[in-house]
Amino acid sequence: MGILNREVGEVELIPVAKGVISRWWIVLIAALLGTVAMWSQESNLSTTPPITAITRIYESRDETSLLSVVGIDPATINPLPSFDNQIQQVQEQASREKIAQEIGIDVEVTISRSEQRFSLLNTSEGDGKTKFTFLSVGTPTYTFTCSDSTAEPCNTAIDAYVAALSKVRKDSTIAGMQRVKSMLSTIAQDGSANAQEKISGIDAALPLITGELALLSTSEEQFGGTITSVKKSTYGFGFIAGALIGLLIALQLTIVDKRVGSLSQLAKHVERTDILGHVTADAVSLQHVAAALVARANRQSITSISLVPAAFSGKTSDLAAKLHTIAHPLGVSVIAQPSVSSIDAQTLLSMGDGSVVVAEAKRSTTDDVVKTWSVLASAQQTVVGVLLADTLH
């Protein structure tokens, strides 16, 4: 009989389950922390994308085509500056600063013009001859692109740049028509009626030149962020994941916890025959432990038993008085002693015939029980056994 010199590696489910349940607050806190983590992740997401890109496509109008009515080839009207250079003029730094000052917003707008396309026509003229003609096809388009935190500044800026480009187109086209008119005026001085007719046609067409651009399409795209928020399922995942982590923590704490919570835990460190019982709030348990003490004392011819608490701050006076009331009429007296951590050598050597180690449930550790038993055995005290008590007062 005595202390076992072995560690039992088996885990009992019921005591472990009770230990985990007693630490329910760890599981709850971990679950709440998991939910808070998901909420903090949502707070970092933007509900409004930080960058909005606006793209508009405009079609240019060939306003000089009306001159063909009076026999003037529209290709002879060369705007100054040319169409490509008009874009460069609008986007130069001085022009940008002027537009920004007018609208009160400094937003950059990029302008591009589609390339001219040509078609090759072949015409048979007989005798095996073929005539080839290059004709321009399609209407050039202008693309205006702007990016900003919101769409409103870009829309305002694009409107201003469209107006500026339209004015440059108008002025350039009128300048080209005025040059043609100046040349025709020189010819008309010789009395050419045809030249005079063309001059009249130019005068009629000049008020119609506006440089207007017709809007074909507009698109809006958002970059750099997301407008979606964390879904309820994500919160559920955070709660469940946190609860599982908390459960693992509680389980780990329960497994490594050396506090004595049941007789089965004592059985891992002492012989089962040395366990005298478990004193609970039920008066019957006190009777059972007292009977075990008397039986063990009679077997070993002992008339006095000392109760020694395993915990440093444990007090066995109340428990000893209750057991003494039951055991004394049966020929065995029960007295209380302090823990071995505070008992002196003289008291240790002069204690009663036998000693019982008292482990307080959920307070005394298995190390306390082993230490107390070892000290008593080393002092040649007869250790009758060990009992478990719910509360020591």
C-alpha positions in Angstrom: 0.0 0.0 0.0 1.1 3.6 -0.4 2.0 6.1 -3.1 2.2 4.8 -6.6 5.5 5.4 -8.4 3.8 5.6 -11.8 1.9 8.1 -14.0 -1.3 6.8 -15.6 -1.7 8.3 -19.1 -5.3 7.5 -19.6 -7.8 10.3 -19.7 -11.3 9.9 -18.1 -14.0 11.5 -20.1 -16.5 12.4 -17.4 -14.0 14.3 -15.2 -12.6 16.0 -18.3 -16.1 16.9 -19.5 -16.9 18.4 -16.1 -13.7 20.3 -16.1 -14.4 21.8 -19.5 -18.0 22.7 -18.5 -16.7 24.5 -15.4 -14.6 26.6 -17.8 -17.5 27.5 -20.1 -16.6 31.2 -19.8 -13.3 30.6 -21.7 -15.3 29.1 -24.6 -17.7 32.1 -24.6 -15.0 34.7 -24.5 -13.1 33.0 -27.3 -16.3 32.9 -29.4 -17.0 36.6 -28.8 -13.4 37.4 -29.7 -13.8 35.5 -33.0 -16.9 37.5 -33.8 -15.2 40.8 -32.9 -12.3 39.8 -35.2 -14.7 39.4 -38.1 -16.3 42.8 -37.2 -13.0 44.5 -37.2 -12.2 43.0 -40.6 -15.5 44.5 -41.9 -14.7 47.9 -40.4 -11.5 47.9 -42.5 -13.4 47.5 -45.8 -14.6 50.5 -47.7 -18.2 50.9 -48.5 -17.3 53.4 -51.3 -14.5 52.5 -53.7 -11.6 55.0 -53.4 -11.2 55.4 -57.2 -13.9 55.9 -59.9 -12.9 56.0 -63.5 -15.2 57.8 -66.1 -14.8 57.2 -69.8 -16.8 59.1 -72.5 -16.6 58.6 -76.2 -17.6 61.4 -78.6 -18.1 61.5 -82.4 -16.8 64.4 -84.4 -19.0 65.9 -87.1 -17.7 66.9 -90.5 -19.1 70.4 -90.7 -17.3 71.2 -93.9 -19.2 68.6 -95.9 -21.8 71.2 -96.8 -19.3 73.0 -99.0 -19.6 70.2 -101.6 -23.0 71.8 -102.5 -21.2 74.7 -104.1 -18.5 72.6 -105.6 -15.8 73.0 -102.9 -14.0 69.7 -101.9 -14.2 69.5 -98.1 -10.7 68.0 -98.2 -9.3 71.4 -99.2 -10.4 72.9 -95.8 -7.3 72.2 -93.6 -7.9 73.3 -90.0 -5.0 75.0 -88.2 -3.9 73.5 -85.9 -4.7 70.0 -87.2 -7.1 67.7 -85.4 -4.3 65.8 -83.7 -2.6 69.0 -82.6 -5.8 70.3 -81.3 -5.8 67.6 -78.6 -2.2 68.5 -77.7 -3.2 72.2 -77.4 -6.1 71.5 -75.1 -4.0 69.2 -72.8 -0.9 71.5 -72.5 -0.2 72.8 -69.0 -1.4 76.3 -69.6 -4.8 75.1 -70.9 -5.1 72.6 -68.1 -4.5 75.3 -65.5 -7.0 77.6 -67.2 -9.7 74.9 -67.2 -9.0 74.0 -63.5 -9.3 77.6 -62.5 -12.7 77.9 -64.4 -14.3 74.9 -62.8 -12.5 75.1 -59.4 -11.4 71.4 -59.6 -7.9 70.2 -60.5 -8.6 66.8 -62.1 -6.6 65.4 -65.0 -8.5 64.3 -68.1 -6.8 62.3 -70.9 -8.0 62.8 -74.5 -7.3 60.4 -77.4 -8.5 60.4 -81.0 -9.2 57.3 -83.2 -7.0 56.8 -86.2 -8.3 57.6 -89.7 -9.4 54.5 -91.7 -9.3 54.2 -95.5 -11.0 52.0 -98.1 -9.5 50.9 -101.4 -12.0 51.0 -104.4 -11.1 49.5 -107.7 -13.1 50.5 -110.8 -12.8 48.8 -114.2 -12.3 51.3 -117.1 -12.2 48.9 -120.0 -9.4 47.6 -122.1 -8.1 45.8 -119.1 -7.5 48.9 -117.1 -8.5 49.3 -113.5 -8.7 52.5 -111.5 -7.9 52.4 -107.8 -9.2 55.0 -105.4 -8.5 55.6 -101.7 -11.5 56.8 -99.7 -11.6 57.7 -96.0 -14.3 55.7 -94.2 -15.8 56.0 -90.7 -16.0 59.0 -88.5 -13.2 59.8 -86.0 -14.1 59.5 -82.3 -12.6 61.2 -79.2 -12.2 59.4 -75.9 -12.1 61.4 -72.7 -10.9 59.5 -69.5 -10.8 60.7 -65.9 -10.1 59.1 -62.5 -11.0 60.5 -59.1 -12.4 59.5 -55.7 -15.9 60.2 -56.9 -17.7 60.5 -60.3 -18.9 64.1 -59.9 -15.5 65.9 -60.3 -14.7 63.8 -63.3 -18.0 64.6 -65.0 -17.5 68.3 -64.4 -13.9 68.1 -65.7 -14.8 66.1 -68.8 -17.6 68.6 -69.7 -15.1 71.4 -69.5 -12.5 69.6 -71.7 -15.2 68.8 -74.3 -16.2 72.4 -74.4 -12.6 73.5 -74.7 -11.9 71.0 -77.5 -15.1 72.0 -79.3 -14.0 75.6 -79.3 -10.5 74.8 -80.7 -12.2 72.6 -83.4 -14.5 75.5 -84.3 -11.8 78.1 -84.4 -9.5 75.8 -86.5 -12.2 74.9 -89.0 -13.2 78.6 -89.4 -9.6 79.5 -89.9 -9.2 76.9 -92.7 -12.4 78.1 -94.4 -11.2 81.7 -94.2 -8.0 80.8 -96.0 -9.9 79.1 -98.8 -12.2 82.1 -99.0 -9.2 84.5 -99.3 -7.9 82.5 -102.2 -11.3 82.5 -103.9 -11.6 86.2 -103.4 -8.4 86.7 -105.4 -9.9 84.6 -108.3 -13.2 86.4 -108.1 -11.5 89.7 -108.8 -11.1 88.4 -112.4 -14.8 88.2 -112.7 -15.2 84.5 -112.1 -18.8 83.8 -111.3 -18.0 80.3 -110.1 -15.5 81.7 -107.6 -18.1 84.2 -106.4 -20.6 81.4 -105.9 -18.2 79.4 -103.8 -17.4 82.5 -101.7 -21.1 82.9 -101.0 -21.3 79.2 -100.0 -18.5 79.7 -97.5 -20.2 82.8 -96.1 -23.3 80.8 -95.6 -21.5 77.8 -94.0 -19.4 79.9 -91.5 -22.2 80.5 -89.0 -23.0 76.8 -89.0 -19.6 75.8 -87.7 -19.8 74.9 -84.0 -17.1 72.3 -83.5 -19.7 70.3 -81.6 -18.9 66.7 -80.5 -21.7 64.2 -80.2 -21.7 61.9 -77.2 -21.7 58.2 -78.2 -21.3 56.4 -74.9 -20.2 56.7 -71.3 -18.9 54.2 -68.8 -18.1 54.2 -65.1 -15.7 51.7 -63.4 -14.6 51.4 -59.7 -11.1 50.4 -58.7 -9.0 49.9 -55.5 -11.7 48.8 -53.1 -14.8 46.7 -52.5 -18.4 47.7 -51.7 -19.2 44.3 -50.3 -19.3 43.8 -46.5 -18.8 40.8 -44.3 -21.8 38.5 -44.6 -23.7 36.9 -41.6 -22.1 33.6 -42.5 -18.7 35.1 -41.8 -19.8 36.2 -38.4 -21.0 32.7 -37.8 -17.6 31.3 -38.9 -15.9 33.7 -36.5 -18.1 32.7 -33.6 -17.7 28.9 -34.3 -14.0 29.2 -34.9 -13.5 31.2 -31.7 -15.7 28.7 -29.7 -13.6 25.8 -31.0 -10.4 27.5 -30.0 -11.9 28.3 -26.6 -12.9 24.6 -26.2 -9.4 23.5 -27.0 -8.0 25.9 -24.4 -10.5 24.7 -21.8 -9.7 21.1 -22.6 -6.0 21.7 -22.4 -6.3 23.5 -19.0 -8.5 20.6 -17.7 -6.0 17.9 -18.8 -3.0 19.7 -17.2 -4.9 20.7 -14.1 -3.5 18.8 -11.2 -6.2 19.8 -8.7 -8.1 16.8 -7.3 -11.7 16.7 -8.5 -12.6 13.1 -8.1 -11.6 9.8 -6.4 -10.5 8.5 -9.8 -7.8 11.2 -9.9 -6.6 10.1 -6.5 -6.5 6.5 -7.7 -3.8 7.5 -10.2 -1.4 8.4 -7.4 -2.3 6.1 -4.4 -3.5 2.6 -4.2 -7.3 2.2 -4.5 -7.4 0.3 -1.2 -5.9 3.4 0.5 -8.9 5.6 -0.6 -11.3 6.0 2.3 -14.1 7.8 0.5 -15.5 11.2 -0.5 -17.1 13.5 2.1 -19.9 15.6 0.4 -22.8 17.7 1.7 -24.7 14.5 2.0 -24.6 13.3 5.7 -24.6 9.7 4.5 -21.1 10.2 3.0 -19.8 11.3 6.4 -21.1 8.1 7.9 -19.5 6.0 5.2 -16.1 7.7 5.7 -16.3 7.3 9.5 -17.1 3.6 9.1 -14.0 3.2 6.8 -11.8 5.0 9.3 -13.0 2.8 12.2 -12.6 -0.4 10.2 -9.1 0.6 9.1 -8.1 1.6 12.6 -9.4 -1.6 14.1 -7.6 -3.7 11.6 -4.3 -1.9 12.5 -5.1 -1.7 16.2 -5.2 2.1 16.2 -7.4 4.2 18.6 -6.4 7.7 17.4 -6.4 9.1 13.9 -5.1 12.6 12.9 -6.5 14.3 9.8 -3.7 16.2 7.9 -4.9 18.5 5.1 -2.9 18.2 1.8 -3.5 21.9 0.9 -1.4 24.5 2.7 -4.4 26.6 3.8 -6.7 23.6 4.5 -8.4 23.3 7.9 -9.7 20.0 9.1 -11.1 20.9 12.5 -14.7 20.9 11.5 -14.4 17.7 9.5 -12.5 16.1 12.4 -15.2 17.1 14.9 -17.9 15.5 12.8 -16.0 12.3 12.2 -15.0 12.2 15.9 -18.7 12.4 16.9 -19.4 9.3 14.9 -16.2 7.3 15.5 -15.6 7.9 19.2 -18.5 5.8 20.4 -17.0 3.0 18.2 -13.6 3.3 20.0 -11.7 5.6 17.6 -10.9 9.3 18.3 -10.4 11.7 15.4 -8.3 14.9 15.8 -7.3 17.7 13.4 -3.8 18.7 12.5 -2.3 21.5 10.4 -0.8 20.8 7.0 2.7 19.5 6.8 3.9 22.8 5.4 3.3 24.5 8.8 3.7 21.6 11.3 6.9 21.4 13.4 9.0 18.3 14.0 7.9 17.7 17.6 4.2 17.8 16.6 4.9 15.6 13.6 6.6 12.9 15.7 4.0 13.1 18.6 0.8 12.8 16.5 -1.7 10.0 17.1 -1.4 6.4 16.2 -2.4 6.9 12.6 -2.8 9.7 10.0 -5.2 10.3 7.2 -4.3 12.7 4.3 -7.3 14.9 3.5 -7.5 16.3 -0.1 -9.9 19.2 -0.6 -11.8 18.8 -3.9 -10.8 21.4 -6.6 -8.2 22.9 -4.3 -5.6 20.4 -3.3 -3.4 19.1 -6.1 -2.1 15.6 -6.6 1.4 17.0 -5.8 0.1 18.2 -2.4 -1.3 14.7 -1.7 2.0 12.9 -2.7 4.1 15.4 -0.7 1.9 15.1 2.5 1.9 11.3 2.3 5.6 11.2 1.8 6.4 13.5 4.7 4.2 11.5 7.1 5.7 8.2 5.9 9.2 9.6 6.3 8.4 10.5 9.9 7.4 6.9 10.6 3.8 7.9 10.9 1.2 5.2 10.0 -0.7 6.6 7.1 -4.1 4.9 7.2 -5.2 6.3 3.9 -6.5 9.4 2.0 -10.0 10.8 1.8 -11.6 13.5 -0.4 -13.6 16.3 1.1 -15.6 18.9 -0.9 -14.9 21.9 1.5 -12.7 22.3 4.4 -13.6 25.1 6.9 
